């Protein structure tokens, strides 16, 4: 297993006004699966190319187990990069595709055959050695590509949006397969994705990349439930922000006075708090300020199958509320009380 350290990486492409990566620093622990999450153009794939040796940083360093790899040629770094497409050789059998790397290394025929069988069992496609890529589905081709990536026993596995072209059911199945295989092998893995749910499902930790910088890095549940910054909160689906002044476990905001968790006690200070839409509650009947409930008016309702989303106007602010088990729908124009449970309010940094 291998740890990876990215130290102050900076790279700017020709004729680009801004750097792709701007002083990026990140540590990947040995044996973990780290997801690089972010929108298109945020620099996710560039990080993989730098690690693989396809690109070279303008400044900064990349280390495996504390040793710089910048002077090591790409073909000797033992870091495998798997792309969105399988890129299998169409004129080769599945066995020949998987064994290609081992043949380049000069492995013995018996060793190659045993390794191919082992990899096909690992990706749950035994007995297809003699088939050709055109005879396989897209999901099966990606499994073969994963077997080809793993057969040489790389130090680091990098996955660049490997499932984005697959349909929902196949994608979910392959997510489970990747997670199982990664845990079984204990292989240090970096996954690039723009899909929040995929990062939540697969990763031990998620690094959110925005504008060439790490905006946040935490376990999936922590990043989703309590993102540390306003930008990170927006990316993971938070839209309600309460600006005001903290005074003895209360927030005096533009919406009203709200109780806060007890660990917010301290001197008076300006602050911004946030809350996820599913943690807000629409109360049946009247409520008062002491219960952290504020009156508002429903302005829109969207039924999404597993949940119903409401837009509620409180004072001059729109608040999004997601209800998973509502007995009745609230039509636009209905006056409601929205409760802000103190235990779900969290502070964020940034304007």
N, C-alpha and C positions, 0 to 999 in steps of 0.2 A: 504494500500500500504506500501511497505517495501523498505528501502534503504539497500544496502549491501556494506560493506567495507572489502576489502582484504588487510591485512597489513603485508608486508614483509614475504610472504609465502615462505617457503623453504621445499622441500621434495626430498629425494633421495631413489630410490628403491634398494633393495639388489642386489649386483653384477652388478650394473650399474656404469660406470665410471664418469658420469656427473649427476648433479641433474636434475630432471624433471622440477621443478620450482626453480628459483634462485633469492630470494628476490623480489618476485612479489608483486606489489602494484596496486590496482585498486578499484575505487568506482563506484557502479552502482546506479543510481538515482532512487528514488521511482517512480514506474509506467512506467519506460522506458523499451524498448527492446534493449538489448545490444548484439551484435554479437561478439563472440570470433572466430576470423578468423586466420587460419594458416595451415601449412602443417601437415601431419601425424607425430606424435611424438613430437609436439611442446609443449604439456602439456595442451591442451584445455580440454579434457575429465577429466583429473586429477582435474582441478579446480572445475568442477561440482561434482565430487565424494567427494571432500573436503567439499563443501558447504552442500551436502546431508548427510554427516556423514559416508559415506562408507569408506573413508580414513581419516587419521589424519595427519596434517603437522608436520614436525620435529620441526620447529620454525615458529613463526608468529601467526596471529590471524584472525578470521573471525567474523564480527559483523553484526547483523541485527538491524537497527535503533540505532546504537551506542552501543549495548550490545553484548558482546561476546557470541557465541553459541557453543564454543568448548566443554563445559561441558554438553551440552544438548544432550541426546541420539538422534540417527537419526530419530526414529519414533515420536519424539516430536518437531522436528524443523519446521514442516509444510512447507517443501521445497520438491516439487515433481520433480522427474527426469524421463523424457520420452526418450526412446531409439530409435535407428534406426528401430528396429522391434517393432511391436505392442505388442507382448507378451500377447495376450489375452488368457484366459482360454478356450481351445477348447470345453470342455464339459459343459460350462456354456452358457446361452443365453446372448444376448447383454445387456439386462436389468441387469442380474446378474453380468456381467463383470463390468459395469459402477458403480453399487451400492455396489461393494465389500468393498470399503473403508468406506462407510457410515455404512454398517452393522457391520464392525469391531468397529466403533465408538459407536455403539448401537443406531443409529437413528431409529425413529419410521417408520413403514411400509408406512404410508401415506406420510410422509416427503420424504422417499426414492423414492416412485413412482413419486411424483411431481418433485423431483430433476432430476431424469433420463429423464423425458419428457422434462424438461427445457434444459438439456444438449444436448439432441438429436436435439432439435430445434436450439440450438446455433451452432452446427456443421453441420446443414442442412441435417440431416438424420432422420426426424420424422417418427414414426410408425414402426421402425424395432426392437422394444423391444424383440419380440419373436424369431427373427432369431438367428443363430449361426455364429461364426466367419468364418467357412468354406464357408458360403453362401455369403460372402462379398468380394469385390475386395480389392486389397492391399491399395488403397487410402481410401476406406471406413473403413478398419480396423484401419488405422492411425487416422482417424477422431474419431472413437470409443475410441481409446487409449487416444486421447486428451480429450474427454469428461470424461473418467475415471479419468484422471489427474486433471481435473478442478472441479469435482463434490464435493470434500471435501473443496473447497475454500482455496487453499494453499496461504501462504504468498508470496512464490516464485515459479515460474515455470521454469524448466530447460529442454532444448531440445537438445539432443545429436545426431546430424545428422539425424533428424527424417524423412527427405524426400529423402535421398540419394539413396534408393533402388527403387524409383518410376520412372516411365517413365516421359518424359519431360512435356507432357500436364497435367498429373495428378499432377505433382510437382508444376507447375505454379498455378493451381487451389488451391492447399492446401496452398501455400505461401500466396495467397490472403486471404484465410480463417483464417490462423493463425494471420495475421496482423489485420484483422477485429476484431477477437475475443479478441486479446490482447488489442487493443485500447478500445473496448467496456467495458471490465472488468477493465481496468486500472491496470493490473497485472504486477508486476515487473518480467521480463523475461530475461533469458540468453540463447542465441542460440549458439551452437557450430557448425561450418561449415568450410570446407576447400574450399567451392565454393564462389568465389569472387562475382559473380552476385547475389547469394542468399543473401549474407550479405548486398549488396547494396539495394536490394529490401525490405528486412524486417526490418532492424535495424534503430533505432534512432541514435545510435552511434556504431562504429566498433572499437574493440580493436584488433590490429594485434599482434599475439603472435609468436615470433621466439626464439627458443632455451631457452624456459622457462622464457622469459622476454617480457614485453610489449614494442614492437618496436614503436608503434604509436597508438593513440586513438583519434578519431575525428568523426564528422558527415560523413556519407558516401560520400557525394559530395566533402567535403574537403579532405578526405583521398585519394579519387580517382584522383582528379584534381591536388592536391598539397601535395603529401606525404612529410613528413618532413625529412626523411633519405633516403640514397641510397638503403638500404636493403628494406625498405617499398616501395620505388618507383619501384624496380624490381618486387616485389610481385604483384603490381597492374598494371603491364604491361608496365612500362616505361623502355626503353632500350637505349635511347640517353642521354649521360652525357657529358657535356662540362666543361673541367677543364681549369683554367686559372687565370688571375688576373683582379680584378675589378678596373676600373679607371674611375671615374666620369660618372657613368651610362653606362659604356661600359665594355664588357668582352673581354679581349685579350686572345683568346683561341688558341689551336693547329689548329683549323679549320679556324680561321680568327677573325676579330674584329666584335663584335655584339653589337647592342644597347640593353640595359636592361630597365626594368621598372624604373620610376623616383624614386621610394622609395629605390633604391639600392645606391643612391649617398652617398659618404663618402670617408674616406681615402683609399688609395690603399691597397688591401689585396688579398691573394689567396682565391679562391672559386670554388665550383662546382655547375653548373646549370644543369637543366634537362628540358625536354619537352616531352609531350605525343605524340605518333605517329600520332594521328588524328589532332593534332594542327599544324603539319608541312604542308607546302603547296608546291605542284609542280606548278611552274609558267609556263604559256604559253609564249614563247618568251624569250628574253634575259632580264637580270636584273643586277643591280650593287650592290656593297657592301653597299651603303647607305640605301638600302631597306631591310637590314638584309637577303639578299639572297646570297647563295654560290653555285658555280657550282659543279656538281657531275655527276656520271655515274650510270645508272641503272644496277645492277648486277643480280637481280632476281625479279620476279613478281608472286604473288599468289592471285588468285581470290577466295574470301571467301563468295560470295553471296551478303551480305549486304555491303561489302567493298572490295577494292582491296589494297593489301599490296605490297609495293615496298621496296627492299633493295637498297640503294643508297650509293655508295662509294664517300665520300668527303675527299680529301687529303688521309690520311691513316686510316680513320674511317668509319665503316659501320653505316648507319643511316636508321632506319625503318620509313617509311611514310605510313599512312593509309588514303586512299581516299574513301569517301562515295558517291560522285556524280561526277565521272569522265566521260567526254564525250568520251574520247579516251584512249586506253591503251598505255603504253610506253613499248616498247620491251627492253629486256636486251641489253645493249650496247649503248642505247640512252643517249646523254648528256642533262642534265636538270639543272634547277636552283631550289634550295630548299630554301624556305623562313622560317625563324625562327621568328614569330611574337613576339615582345618584351613582350606583355602583357601575353603571355603564358609561358615565361621562368620563372622558379622558382628555388630558391636555395635549395640544400639538404646538409645534414650533413653526415659525414662518408666517409671512403675511398672506 
